[in-house]
């Protein structure tokens, strides 16, 4: 059976892709990107229709991380001053940003904290914050706080109402040693297992462009399916000062589109997110990417500026899709900032807009 026919069977019948076919989908010369996207559209529309979910990230702690992940500006050996670092935001700040996220059409509010992983005091604080957010705003909440292998602590988050826990695998197990040395791939998979056992949905994804092979990406897509991953952020590497990896490895818009389509075909029911780097690497082809992806971030990423909410909503609607939002009124009108020209780091006013304000 020809590759296209096997991929079509995977799209229509949601059969498991083989590792070989998943890797071949990224580079097969006789399979056009448009054809691959049309195949990805089948499971995407079956499970999500034409809806697109918006996610807002909140760095509740920035920097001060003991890990050496080569793709991260918060790593322990990053040059001092390369990012605006700070310790924990106040509860009032976090709630004020939750209110703003809801106003900007967010479906999910993602709390991200730098560090190896939380202890008991940290989990108790997160659990309290999660309860407050859920009481006040119609948002789903995701937490990204590092390695967590204690079942009791995971259960505490579940009981607080946490919807998802994010812990990206980022690349294949075979390639992981090339990007990090302070913890093992097994630590990341154990974190996913612990949260899944507690009844919390999993968010785990990839960073494309760190020297990995198509085989590595295919292997990760299969691993995420085996982990029953509900949400898969597909990030495209952004070269930020402080990274050990200094530049993306030949990422073209066409290749990025193929990666998104492959992850959709391998994970037909998952929420596949066109995440960091979409503005720089996919650019004008972002509307085409929505044939595979059904969610994206607005208002930027951890330390890099991205499209504002109005620009993103405009792009989605002009492409013939609709925003699946918690708020009834979406941000429209003239975009505030549009899309950034290249990699632009966020300053402290963007990272902590409500530092001296209440909710």
matplotlib code that plots the C-alpha trace (Angstrom):
import matplotlib.pyplot as plt

x = [0.0, 1.3, 2.3, -0.6, -3.1, -1.7, -1.9, -5.4, -6.5, -4.9, -6.8, -10.2, -10.1, -7.8, -5.5, -2.1, 0.6, 3.8, 6.9, 8.2, 5.2, 5.2, 8.8, 8.2, 5.3, 7.8, 10.0, 8.4, 8.9, 5.8, 3.5, 2.7, 2.2, -1.3, -2.2, -0.8, -2.8, -6.0, -5.5, -4.8, -8.0, -10.2, -9.5, -9.1, -12.6, -14.1, -13.0, -13.0, -15.0, -13.7, -13.1, -9.8, -8.9, -6.8, -4.3, -2.6, 0.7, 1.6, 5.2, 4.5, 8.2, 10.9, 14.5, 16.2, 16.2, 18.8, 18.4, 20.5, 17.9, 19.7, 16.5, 15.6, 16.7, 15.9, 18.6, 21.1, 24.1, 22.3, 24.0, 22.9, 20.4, 19.5, 15.8, 13.8, 13.9, 11.8, 10.6, 6.9, 4.2, 1.7, -1.7, -3.3, -1.1, -2.0, -5.7, -5.6, -3.9, -6.5, -9.2, -7.3, -6.9, -10.6, -11.2, -8.8, -10.8, -8.7, -10.1, -7.2, -5.0, -1.5, 0.6, 4.3, 7.0, 10.7, 12.5, 13.2, 9.9, 7.6, 7.7, 4.8, 4.6, 4.7, 1.9, -0.2, 0.2, -0.7, -3.7, -5.0, -4.5, -6.1, -9.2, -9.5, -9.2, -11.8, -14.2, -13.9, -13.4, -14.8, -11.3, -9.6, -6.3, -3.0, 0.1, 3.6, 5.9, 8.6, 9.2, 6.6, 6.7, 4.9, 1.4, 0.1, 1.2, -0.4, -3.6, -3.6, -3.6, -6.3, -8.5, -8.0, -9.5, -6.4, -7.5, -4.1, -0.4, 2.1, 5.5, 7.0, 9.0, 10.5, 12.2, 12.8, 14.5, 17.4, 18.0, 17.3, 20.9, 21.9, 19.7, 19.8, 22.1, 20.7, 17.8, 16.7, 14.0, 12.7, 12.0, 9.8, 7.9, 7.4, 5.9, 3.4, 2.5, 2.1, -0.3, -2.3, -2.7, -4.1, -6.7, -5.2, -5.1, -1.7, -0.2, 3.2, 4.8, 7.8, 10.3, 11.1, 14.5, 17.0, 19.0, 16.7, 15.9, 12.5, 12.8, 13.1, 10.0, 8.0, 9.2, 8.0, 4.6, 4.2, 5.3, 2.8, 0.1, 1.2, 1.1, -2.5, -1.6, -4.6, -2.8, 0.3, 2.0, 4.2, 6.9, 9.3, 12.7, 13.3, 16.9, 16.9, 20.0, 21.0, 20.2, 22.9, 21.3, 22.0, 19.8, 17.0, 18.0, 16.7, 13.0, 10.9, 7.2, 6.5, 8.4, 6.6, 3.2, 4.2, 5.2, 1.8, 0.0, 2.1, 1.4, -2.3, -2.4, -0.5, -2.7, -6.1, -8.1, -5.5, -5.5, -2.6, -1.3, 0.6, 2.8, 6.0, 7.7, 4.5, 4.9, 8.6, 8.7, 5.2, 4.3, 1.7, 1.0, -0.6, -4.1, -3.1, -1.7, -5.2, -6.2, -4.1, -3.9, -6.9, -5.3, -2.6, -1.1, -1.9, 0.0, 3.4, 5.3, 7.5, 10.0, 9.3, 6.7, 4.0, 0.9, -1.6, -5.2, -6.8, -4.4, -4.8, -8.6, -8.6, -6.3, -8.5, -11.8, -10.4, -9.3, -12.9, -12.5, -14.1, -12.7, -13.8, -13.5, -14.6, -15.6, -18.6, -16.9, -13.7, -11.0, -11.6, -10.7, -7.2, -4.5, -2.5, 0.9, 0.4, 3.1, 6.6, 9.4, 11.8, 12.5, 11.6, 12.0, 9.3, 10.3, 9.2, 6.1, 4.8, 5.7, 4.3, 1.6, -0.3, 2.7, 1.2, -2.5, -5.1, -7.6]
y = [0.0, 3.5, 5.9, 8.2, 5.3, 4.3, 7.8, 8.2, 5.0, 6.5, 9.7, 8.2, 5.1, 6.5, 3.5, 3.7, 5.1, 3.1, 4.9, 4.6, 6.2, 9.0, 9.8, 9.5, 12.0, 14.7, 14.3, 12.1, 13.9, 12.3, 13.6, 17.3, 19.4, 20.3, 16.6, 15.9, 18.9, 17.7, 14.3, 15.9, 18.0, 14.8, 13.9, 17.5, 18.4, 15.1, 15.9, 19.7, 21.0, 24.4, 25.6, 27.0, 27.3, 30.1, 29.6, 32.3, 31.6, 33.2, 33.0, 32.8, 32.4, 33.4, 32.2, 30.8, 27.3, 24.7, 22.7, 23.0, 22.4, 23.8, 25.3, 27.4, 31.0, 30.2, 27.5, 27.7, 28.7, 31.4, 34.7, 37.0, 39.6, 37.7, 37.7, 39.6, 37.1, 37.2, 34.8, 33.9, 36.4, 37.3, 35.6, 38.9, 39.3, 35.8, 36.4, 39.7, 38.0, 35.3, 37.9, 39.5, 36.1, 35.5, 38.9, 38.1, 35.0, 32.3, 28.8, 27.7, 29.6, 28.1, 28.7, 28.2, 28.1, 27.7, 25.1, 21.4, 20.6, 21.6, 20.5, 20.2, 23.9, 24.8, 22.3, 23.7, 27.2, 26.1, 24.2, 27.3, 29.4, 26.9, 26.8, 30.6, 30.8, 28.1, 29.9, 33.2, 32.6, 30.1, 29.0, 25.6, 25.7, 24.0, 24.0, 23.5, 23.3, 20.7, 17.1, 15.7, 12.0, 12.0, 10.5, 12.3, 15.7, 15.0, 14.0, 17.3, 19.2, 16.9, 17.6, 21.4, 21.1, 21.2, 20.3, 19.6, 19.4, 20.3, 18.6, 18.6, 15.6, 18.0, 15.4, 11.6, 9.6, 8.9, 12.6, 13.9, 13.6, 16.2, 18.9, 18.3, 16.6, 17.5, 15.0, 12.0, 11.4, 8.8, 11.6, 13.3, 10.2, 9.3, 12.8, 12.2, 8.8, 10.2, 12.9, 10.6, 8.2, 11.1, 11.7, 14.9, 15.3, 15.5, 18.3, 17.4, 18.4, 19.0, 21.7, 21.3, 22.5, 21.3, 19.1, 16.2, 13.9, 13.1, 9.8, 11.5, 13.6, 10.5, 8.6, 11.4, 11.6, 7.8, 8.2, 11.0, 8.8, 5.9, 8.4, 9.3, 12.9, 15.2, 18.3, 18.5, 21.9, 21.9, 24.5, 25.7, 26.6, 30.3, 31.4, 33.4, 34.8, 32.3, 29.2, 26.6, 25.9, 29.1, 28.8, 26.8, 24.0, 24.9, 25.3, 26.2, 27.0, 23.9, 21.6, 23.1, 22.5, 18.8, 18.4, 19.7, 17.4, 14.4, 15.0, 15.3, 12.0, 10.2, 11.7, 12.2, 13.1, 15.3, 19.1, 19.9, 23.4, 25.6, 27.0, 29.0, 30.2, 30.1, 33.8, 33.5, 30.1, 29.6, 33.2, 33.8, 30.0, 30.0, 29.8, 26.6, 25.2, 25.4, 22.5, 20.4, 22.4, 23.4, 25.6, 28.2, 30.7, 34.4, 37.2, 35.5, 32.7, 32.4, 35.1, 35.9, 38.3, 36.8, 37.9, 39.9, 38.6, 40.8, 39.9, 36.2, 36.3, 38.2, 35.5, 32.7, 34.2, 35.3, 31.7, 30.5, 29.1, 30.2, 30.9, 28.5, 30.9, 31.2, 34.8, 35.9, 39.0, 38.5, 41.2, 42.8, 46.0, 47.3, 45.0, 46.4, 45.1, 42.8, 40.1, 40.7, 41.2, 38.3, 37.3, 40.1, 39.4, 40.5, 43.1, 43.2, 45.3, 42.6, 39.7, 41.4, 43.8, 43.7, 43.7, 46.6, 45.9, 43.6, 41.5]
z = [0.0, -0.9, 1.8, 1.0, 1.3, 4.6, 5.9, 4.6, 6.5, 9.6, 9.1, 8.3, 10.5, 13.2, 12.9, 14.6, 12.4, 12.0, 13.1, 9.6, 8.0, 10.6, 9.8, 6.0, 6.2, 7.1, 4.0, 1.3, -2.0, -3.6, -0.8, -1.0, 2.1, 1.0, 0.7, 4.1, 5.6, 4.0, 5.6, 9.0, 8.6, 8.7, 12.4, 13.4, 12.2, 13.5, 17.0, 17.1, 14.1, 13.0, 16.6, 17.8, 21.5, 22.8, 25.6, 27.8, 29.6, 32.9, 34.1, 37.9, 38.5, 35.9, 36.0, 39.1, 37.7, 38.6, 35.4, 32.2, 29.4, 26.4, 24.8, 27.8, 28.7, 32.4, 32.6, 35.4, 33.2, 31.2, 31.2, 34.1, 32.9, 29.7, 30.8, 33.4, 36.3, 39.5, 42.2, 42.8, 41.7, 44.3, 44.4, 43.5, 40.4, 39.2, 39.7, 37.9, 34.9, 35.0, 34.7, 31.7, 30.1, 30.3, 28.8, 25.9, 24.9, 26.6, 26.9, 29.2, 31.6, 32.0, 35.1, 34.5, 37.2, 36.6, 38.7, 39.0, 40.6, 43.5, 47.1, 49.6, 50.3, 46.6, 45.8, 48.7, 47.2, 43.7, 44.9, 46.7, 43.6, 41.3, 43.6, 43.5, 39.7, 39.2, 41.6, 39.9, 36.2, 33.6, 32.6, 32.5, 34.4, 33.4, 35.6, 34.5, 37.5, 36.6, 37.7, 40.0, 41.0, 44.4, 44.0, 47.1, 45.7, 42.4, 44.1, 45.9, 42.6, 41.2, 44.3, 43.8, 40.4, 38.1, 34.6, 33.1, 34.0, 31.4, 31.2, 27.7, 26.6, 24.0, 21.9, 21.6, 24.3, 21.9, 21.4, 24.9, 26.1, 23.5, 25.1, 28.8, 31.4, 34.8, 34.7, 32.7, 30.1, 32.5, 35.1, 32.6, 31.7, 35.3, 35.9, 33.2, 34.7, 38.2, 37.0, 34.8, 37.7, 39.8, 37.1, 35.8, 32.0, 30.4, 28.3, 26.8, 23.6, 21.4, 20.5, 16.8, 15.5, 18.0, 15.7, 15.9, 13.0, 11.4, 13.2, 16.5, 15.9, 14.8, 17.9, 20.1, 18.4, 19.1, 22.7, 23.3, 22.0, 24.3, 27.2, 26.4, 26.0, 25.8, 24.7, 22.5, 22.1, 19.0, 19.5, 16.9, 18.4, 19.0, 19.5, 22.7, 24.5, 27.2, 25.2, 24.7, 21.3, 19.4, 16.3, 14.8, 12.4, 9.0, 9.9, 6.9, 7.0, 4.8, 7.2, 10.2, 8.6, 7.9, 11.6, 12.8, 10.3, 11.4, 15.1, 14.3, 12.4, 15.2, 17.9, 16.2, 19.4, 21.0, 21.2, 18.9, 19.5, 17.1, 19.8, 20.2, 17.1, 14.9, 14.0, 13.0, 11.4, 9.9, 9.3, 6.5, 6.4, 9.9, 8.5, 6.6, 9.9, 11.4, 9.2, 11.6, 14.8, 16.9, 19.5, 19.9, 22.4, 22.4, 24.0, 23.6, 25.3, 28.4, 27.6, 24.0, 22.6, 20.3, 18.5, 20.6, 21.1, 18.5, 15.8, 16.6, 16.6, 13.3, 11.7, 12.9, 11.8, 8.4, 7.8, 8.3, 11.8, 15.1, 18.5, 21.3, 24.2, 27.8, 27.3, 25.3, 23.8, 21.9, 21.4, 18.0, 16.3, 15.5, 16.8, 19.7, 18.5, 15.7, 15.2, 16.4, 13.8, 14.8, 18.3, 20.8, 24.5, 26.9, 29.4, 33.1, 32.3, 30.0, 32.3, 35.4, 34.2, 37.5, 39.9, 42.0, 41.4, 42.7, 40.7]

ax = plt.figure().add_subplot(projection="3d")
ax.plot(x, y, z, "-o")
ax.set_aspect("equal")
plt.show()
